[in-house]
Amino acid sequence: MTDPAVRRRRQALYLFFFLPGIAMSSWVTRTPDVRDQLGVSTAEMGLILFGLSVGSMIGILGSGRLVERLGTRPVIVLGTALIISATIVIGVGSAVASAPLVTAGLFLFGAGMGSGEVAVNVDGADVERITDAPVLPTLHGCFSLGTVVGGVAGMTATAAEIPVHWHLAVITLVATGMLIYASRALRTGVGLSTRRDTSDSAPLSGPPVWKDRKLLLIGAIVLAMALAEGAANDWLPLLMVDGHGLDATAGSLVYVGFAAAMTLGRFCGTFFLVRFGRAAVLRASAVSGALGLVLVIFSDNVAVAATSVLFWGLGASLGFPVALSAAGDSGPDQTARVSLVAIIGYVAFLVGPPALGFLGDHYGLRTAMLAVLVFVASAIVIAPAADTRDRAAATQGA
């Protein structure tokens, strides 16, 4: 590929990360309004969010095989199209106060995120290999930037009392334009399985990905940090409204602060990765995330709780992309390795947070976040597993 083609491809990936961020935060910032329109409790809201979980599991579990058979391009386009369709269904469900329709929309959203985002990460890891430079943190930064833009739009729409369905209709139009523009720059054939091509040659070195202990530790890091990010994306506005007494607009503003911290951490992450390495950056990230969660959970001072969300966002910002880069360097068959870790991450990101609704209904959302804190604290201990560069070099030299 020529350099201009690589640049266009990277710019297209920026949009494919940016688009789900806008869609996700547009939904999240309106969750208090949607809950009130549907007239449901926190536990019932958790059940509605399980539509997202079911769709996510279907998309995630099928994503690796789809990428191996079709390549990343068609899977990315299909996943994005499902996300766009989901915003339409959620908007209609909100307009007619139909919990089943909102649940169906979240199912489509989860299926699109679960399948498309795994493929986007595989494609991004391939760009990292071509350019020999960290790319995934910046790409994930575009997702966070999308959450900031969508969060600001959602906060504005909430303050202006714009109906949810009109808000999501605008998001649908913007996202459709992005999909049409960006899909043309993607490269075909990326991520296709090479197993048939190598069947007559020497087998790939290294253990199968499911039996690779170091890769599974990297997956555990992703699980913890993606859960921290997903919990905020699903519950932070309601956590600030129900747990700290803020109104819906202020709760959305706190979420925007979280998303801004995530964006800052991801766009600045390359500098710290080059200087300090993956393990040190991940450990510092986990410490920051744990500190933010502790203050949100245990502080009764609203200002302290709202400000500590910045530590939470900075801490969660680099866990997912840095661990995916580490997975790609951890041994042969990059597609399988990145797919496995991405699947673990998206299970935590999309499936884990809805379960917090049941804990929140019984013990309160602040107490429910203790489960997230335990996982983030564990990432502090296992962060050294992300140092895979020496291992990759040894594998290539063997």
C-alpha positions as CSV (number, residue, x, y, z in Angstrom):
1,M,0.0,0.0,0.0
2,T,1.2,3.6,-0.7
3,D,1.4,6.1,2.1
4,P,-1.6,8.1,1.0
5,A,-3.7,4.9,1.0
6,V,-2.5,4.1,4.5
7,R,-3.4,7.6,5.6
8,R,-6.9,7.4,4.1
9,R,-7.4,4.0,5.7
10,R,-6.4,5.4,9.1
11,Q,-8.7,8.4,8.7
12,A,-11.5,6.0,7.9
13,L,-10.8,4.0,11.0
14,Y,-10.9,7.3,13.0
15,L,-14.5,7.8,11.8
16,F,-15.5,4.2,12.5
17,F,-14.3,4.7,16.1
18,F,-15.8,8.2,16.4
19,L,-19.3,7.1,15.1
20,P,-20.1,4.5,17.8
21,G,-18.8,7.0,20.4
22,I,-21.4,9.6,19.3
23,A,-24.2,7.0,19.2
24,M,-23.3,5.5,22.6
25,S,-23.1,8.8,24.5
26,S,-26.3,10.1,22.8
27,W,-28.1,7.1,24.3
28,V,-26.3,7.3,27.7
29,T,-27.0,11.0,28.3
30,R,-30.7,10.5,27.7
31,T,-31.1,7.4,29.9
32,P,-32.7,9.4,32.8
33,D,-35.2,10.8,30.3
34,V,-35.8,7.4,28.7
35,R,-36.3,5.8,32.1
36,D,-38.9,8.5,33.0
37,Q,-40.7,8.2,29.7
38,L,-40.9,4.4,30.1
39,G,-41.8,4.6,33.7
40,V,-39.4,1.8,34.8
41,S,-37.3,1.2,38.0
42,T,-33.5,0.8,38.1
43,A,-33.8,-3.0,38.0
44,E,-36.2,-2.8,35.1
45,M,-33.8,-0.5,33.3
46,G,-31.2,-3.2,33.9
47,L,-33.5,-5.7,32.2
48,I,-33.9,-3.3,29.2
49,L,-30.1,-3.0,29.1
50,F,-29.8,-6.8,28.8
51,G,-31.1,-6.3,25.2
52,L,-27.7,-4.7,24.7
53,S,-26.0,-7.6,26.4
54,V,-27.7,-10.3,24.3
55,G,-27.0,-8.5,21.1
56,S,-23.4,-7.9,22.2
57,M,-22.8,-11.6,23.0
58,I,-24.2,-12.6,19.6
59,G,-22.1,-10.0,17.8
60,I,-18.9,-10.7,19.8
61,L,-19.0,-14.5,19.6
62,G,-19.5,-14.4,15.9
63,S,-17.1,-11.6,15.1
64,G,-13.8,-13.5,15.0
65,R,-15.1,-16.1,12.6
66,L,-16.7,-13.5,10.4
67,V,-13.5,-11.6,10.2
68,E,-11.5,-14.7,9.4
69,R,-14.0,-15.6,6.6
70,L,-15.0,-12.2,5.2
71,G,-12.2,-9.8,6.3
72,T,-12.6,-6.7,8.4
73,R,-14.2,-4.4,5.8
74,P,-17.7,-6.0,5.4
75,V,-17.9,-6.8,9.1
76,I,-17.1,-3.1,10.0
77,V,-19.7,-1.8,7.5
78,L,-22.4,-4.3,8.7
79,G,-21.7,-3.5,12.4
80,T,-21.9,0.2,11.8
81,A,-25.1,-0.2,9.8
82,L,-26.7,-2.0,12.8
83,I,-25.7,0.7,15.2
84,I,-27.3,3.3,12.9
85,S,-30.5,1.2,12.7
86,A,-30.4,0.8,16.5
87,T,-30.6,4.6,17.0
88,I,-33.8,4.7,14.9
89,V,-35.4,1.9,16.9
90,I,-34.4,3.3,20.3
91,G,-35.8,6.7,19.2
92,V,-39.1,5.2,18.1
93,G,-39.3,3.2,21.3
94,S,-38.8,6.3,23.4
95,A,-41.4,8.2,21.4
96,V,-44.1,5.6,21.9
97,A,-43.0,4.7,25.5
98,S,-42.3,1.1,24.5
99,A,-39.8,-0.8,26.6
100,P,-39.7,-3.8,24.2
101,L,-38.8,-1.4,21.3
102,V,-36.1,0.2,23.3
103,T,-34.8,-3.2,24.3
104,A,-34.9,-4.3,20.6
105,G,-32.9,-1.2,19.6
106,L,-30.3,-1.9,22.3
107,F,-30.1,-5.5,20.9
108,L,-29.2,-4.1,17.5
109,F,-26.8,-1.7,19.0
110,G,-25.0,-4.4,20.9
111,A,-24.9,-6.7,17.9
112,G,-23.4,-3.9,15.8
113,M,-20.8,-2.9,18.5
114,G,-19.9,-6.4,19.3
115,S,-19.2,-7.5,15.7
116,G,-18.0,-4.2,14.1
117,E,-15.8,-3.0,16.9
118,V,-13.8,-6.2,17.1
119,A,-13.2,-5.9,13.3
120,V,-12.2,-2.3,13.6
121,N,-9.6,-3.2,16.3
122,V,-8.2,-6.0,14.1
123,D,-7.9,-3.5,11.2
124,G,-6.3,-0.9,13.6
125,A,-3.7,-3.5,14.8
126,D,-2.9,-4.2,11.1
127,V,-2.3,-0.5,10.6
128,E,0.0,-0.5,13.6
129,R,2.0,-3.3,12.1
130,I,2.3,-1.5,8.8
131,T,3.3,1.9,10.3
132,D,5.3,0.4,13.2
133,A,3.9,3.0,15.5
134,P,1.2,3.1,18.2
135,V,-2.1,3.7,16.5
136,L,-4.8,2.0,18.7
137,P,-4.7,4.6,21.5
138,T,-5.4,7.4,19.1
139,L,-8.1,5.4,17.4
140,H,-9.8,4.7,20.7
141,G,-9.3,8.4,21.5
142,C,-11.6,9.0,18.5
143,F,-14.2,6.9,20.2
144,S,-13.8,8.9,23.4
145,L,-13.9,12.1,21.3
146,G,-17.2,10.9,19.8
147,T,-18.6,10.3,23.4
148,V,-17.6,13.9,24.3
149,V,-19.3,15.4,21.2
150,G,-22.3,13.1,21.6
151,G,-22.4,13.9,25.3
152,V,-22.4,17.6,24.8
153,A,-25.2,17.3,22.3
154,G,-27.1,15.1,24.6
155,M,-26.6,17.4,27.5
156,T,-27.8,20.3,25.4
157,A,-30.8,18.4,24.2
158,T,-31.7,17.5,27.7
159,A,-31.4,21.1,28.9
160,A,-33.5,22.3,26.0
161,E,-36.0,19.5,26.6
162,I,-35.7,18.2,23.0
163,P,-37.5,14.9,22.7
164,V,-35.2,11.9,22.6
165,H,-36.5,10.7,19.3
166,W,-35.7,13.9,17.5
167,H,-32.3,14.0,19.1
168,L,-31.5,10.4,17.9
169,A,-33.0,11.2,14.4
170,V,-30.3,13.8,13.9
171,I,-27.6,11.4,15.2
172,T,-28.8,8.8,12.6
173,L,-28.4,11.3,9.7
174,V,-24.9,12.3,10.8
175,A,-23.8,8.7,11.3
176,T,-25.2,7.6,7.9
177,G,-23.1,10.2,6.1
178,M,-20.0,9.1,8.0
179,L,-20.6,5.4,7.1
180,I,-20.9,6.2,3.4
181,Y,-17.8,8.4,3.3
182,A,-15.5,6.2,5.4
183,S,-16.4,2.7,4.0
184,R,-14.7,3.5,0.6
185,A,-11.2,3.9,2.2
186,L,-11.1,0.5,3.9
187,R,-8.8,-2.2,2.6
188,T,-10.2,-5.5,1.5
189,G,-8.8,-8.8,2.7
190,V,-7.5,-7.7,6.1
191,G,-8.0,-10.3,8.8
192,L,-8.8,-13.2,6.5
193,S,-7.6,-16.5,7.9
194,T,-4.3,-17.8,6.6
195,R,-4.7,-21.3,8.0
196,R,-5.7,-22.9,4.8
197,D,-2.7,-21.2,3.1
198,T,-0.3,-22.5,5.6
199,S,-1.6,-26.0,6.0
200,D,1.2,-27.5,3.9
201,S,3.9,-25.6,5.6
202,A,5.4,-25.7,9.1
203,P,2.8,-25.1,11.8
204,L,2.7,-21.7,13.5
205,S,4.9,-21.5,16.6
206,G,3.6,-20.8,20.0
207,P,0.6,-22.3,22.0
208,P,-3.0,-22.0,20.8
209,V,-4.4,-18.6,21.8
210,W,-6.8,-20.1,24.3
211,K,-4.0,-21.8,26.1
212,D,-1.6,-18.9,26.1
213,R,-1.3,-17.9,29.8
214,K,0.2,-14.5,29.0
215,L,-2.5,-13.6,26.5
216,L,-5.2,-14.6,29.0
217,L,-3.6,-12.2,31.6
218,I,-3.7,-9.5,29.0
219,G,-7.4,-10.4,28.5
220,A,-7.9,-10.0,32.2
221,I,-6.4,-6.5,32.1
222,V,-8.8,-5.6,29.2
223,L,-11.7,-7.1,31.1
224,A,-11.1,-4.9,34.2
225,M,-10.4,-1.7,32.3
226,A,-13.2,-2.1,29.8
227,L,-15.6,-2.8,32.6
228,A,-14.6,0.5,34.2
229,E,-15.3,2.3,30.9
230,G,-18.5,0.5,30.2
231,A,-19.9,1.0,33.7
232,A,-19.5,4.8,33.3
233,N,-21.0,4.7,29.8
234,D,-24.1,2.9,31.0
235,W,-24.6,4.2,34.5
236,L,-22.7,7.4,35.3
237,P,-25.5,9.9,34.6
238,L,-27.9,7.9,36.7
239,L,-25.2,7.3,39.3
240,M,-24.8,11.0,39.8
241,V,-28.6,11.6,39.7
242,D,-29.6,8.8,42.1
243,G,-26.4,8.4,44.1
244,H,-25.4,12.1,44.6
245,G,-28.6,14.0,44.0
246,L,-27.7,15.9,40.8
247,D,-30.4,16.8,38.3
248,A,-30.4,15.1,34.8
249,T,-28.5,18.0,33.1
250,A,-25.7,18.1,35.7
251,G,-25.5,14.3,35.6
252,S,-24.9,14.5,31.8
253,L,-22.3,17.2,32.4
254,V,-20.4,14.9,34.8
255,Y,-20.5,12.2,32.1
256,V,-19.1,14.7,29.5
257,G,-16.2,15.3,32.0
258,F,-15.5,11.6,32.2
259,A,-15.6,11.3,28.4
260,A,-13.3,14.3,28.0
261,A,-10.8,12.7,30.5
262,M,-10.9,9.5,28.4
263,T,-10.2,11.5,25.3
264,L,-7.3,13.4,26.8
265,G,-5.8,10.2,28.1
266,R,-6.0,8.4,24.8
267,F,-4.7,11.2,22.6
268,C,-1.8,11.8,25.0
269,G,-1.1,8.1,25.6
270,T,1.4,7.6,22.8
271,F,3.9,10.0,24.4
272,F,3.8,8.1,27.7
273,L,3.9,4.7,26.0
274,V,7.0,5.5,24.1
275,R,8.7,6.9,27.2
276,F,7.6,4.5,30.0
277,G,6.4,1.3,28.3
278,R,3.1,-0.5,28.4
279,A,3.3,-2.1,31.9
280,A,4.0,1.2,33.7
281,V,1.3,3.1,31.8
282,L,-1.3,0.4,32.5
283,R,-0.4,0.2,36.2
284,A,-0.6,4.0,36.5
285,S,-3.9,3.9,34.6
286,A,-5.4,1.3,37.0
287,V,-4.3,3.3,40.0
288,S,-6.0,6.4,38.7
289,G,-9.1,4.5,37.8
290,A,-9.3,2.9,41.3
291,L,-8.8,6.3,43.0
292,G,-11.6,7.8,41.0
293,L,-13.9,5.0,41.8
294,V,-13.1,5.1,45.5
295,L,-14.0,8.8,45.7
296,V,-17.2,8.4,43.7
297,I,-18.3,5.5,45.8
298,F,-17.3,6.7,49.3
299,S,-17.4,10.5,49.1
300,D,-20.6,12.3,50.2
301,N,-19.3,15.6,48.9
302,V,-20.9,16.2,45.5
303,A,-18.1,18.3,44.2
304,V,-15.5,15.7,45.1
305,A,-17.5,12.9,43.6
306,A,-18.0,14.9,40.3
307,T,-14.3,15.9,40.1
308,S,-13.1,12.3,40.9
309,V,-14.8,11.2,37.7
310,L,-11.8,12.7,35.9
311,F,-9.5,10.3,37.6
312,W,-11.8,7.5,36.6
313,G,-11.8,8.5,33.0
314,L,-8.1,9.0,32.8
315,G,-7.6,5.6,34.4
316,A,-9.9,3.8,32.0
317,S,-8.6,5.5,28.9
318,L,-5.6,3.4,27.9
319,G,-6.4,-0.1,29.3
320,F,-8.3,-1.3,26.2
321,P,-6.1,0.0,23.4
322,V,-2.8,-0.7,25.0
323,A,-3.8,-4.3,25.9
324,L,-4.9,-4.9,22.3
325,S,-1.5,-3.7,21.1
326,A,0.1,-6.0,23.6
327,A,-2.0,-8.9,22.3
328,G,-1.0,-8.3,18.7
329,D,2.7,-8.5,19.8
330,S,2.3,-11.5,22.0
331,G,2.9,-14.2,19.4
332,P,1.9,-15.5,15.9
333,D,-1.6,-15.3,14.4
334,Q,-2.2,-11.6,15.2
335,T,-5.8,-11.7,14.0
336,A,-6.7,-14.5,16.4
337,R,-4.9,-12.9,19.3
338,V,-6.4,-9.4,18.8
339,S,-9.8,-10.9,18.3
340,L,-9.7,-12.9,21.5
341,V,-8.7,-10.0,23.6
342,A,-11.1,-7.7,21.9
343,I,-13.9,-10.2,22.5
344,I,-13.0,-10.3,26.2
345,G,-13.0,-6.5,26.3
346,Y,-16.3,-6.0,24.6
347,V,-17.9,-8.7,26.8
348,A,-16.9,-6.6,29.8
349,F,-17.7,-3.3,28.1
350,L,-21.2,-4.2,26.8
351,V,-22.4,-7.2,28.9
352,G,-20.9,-6.5,32.3
353,P,-22.5,-3.1,33.1
354,P,-26.1,-4.1,32.7
355,A,-25.7,-6.6,35.5
356,L,-24.8,-3.7,37.8
357,G,-28.4,-2.5,37.5
358,F,-29.5,-5.5,39.6
359,L,-26.9,-4.7,42.3
360,G,-27.9,-1.1,42.1
361,D,-31.6,-1.8,42.6
362,H,-30.8,-3.8,45.8
363,Y,-27.9,-1.9,47.2
364,G,-27.7,1.4,45.3
365,L,-25.5,2.3,42.3
366,R,-22.7,3.6,44.4
367,T,-22.4,0.3,46.2
368,A,-22.7,-1.6,42.9
369,M,-19.6,0.2,41.7
370,L,-17.6,-1.8,44.3
371,A,-17.6,-4.7,41.9
372,V,-15.9,-2.5,39.3
373,L,-13.4,-1.3,41.8
374,V,-12.3,-4.8,42.6
375,F,-11.6,-5.6,39.0
376,V,-9.7,-2.4,38.4
377,A,-7.6,-3.0,41.5
378,S,-6.6,-6.4,40.2
379,A,-5.3,-4.8,37.0
380,I,-2.7,-3.0,39.1
381,V,-1.2,-6.4,40.0
382,I,-1.2,-8.0,36.5
383,A,-0.2,-5.0,34.5
384,P,3.4,-6.4,33.7
385,A,1.7,-9.0,31.5
386,A,1.4,-6.3,28.8
387,D,5.2,-6.2,28.2
388,T,5.2,-8.4,25.1
389,R,7.7,-6.7,22.8
390,D,10.6,-8.9,23.9
391,R,8.5,-12.0,23.5
392,A,7.4,-11.0,20.0
393,A,11.0,-10.3,19.0
394,A,12.0,-13.7,20.3
395,T,9.2,-15.4,18.4
396,Q,10.2,-13.6,15.1
397,G,13.9,-14.6,15.7
398,A,13.1,-18.2,16.3
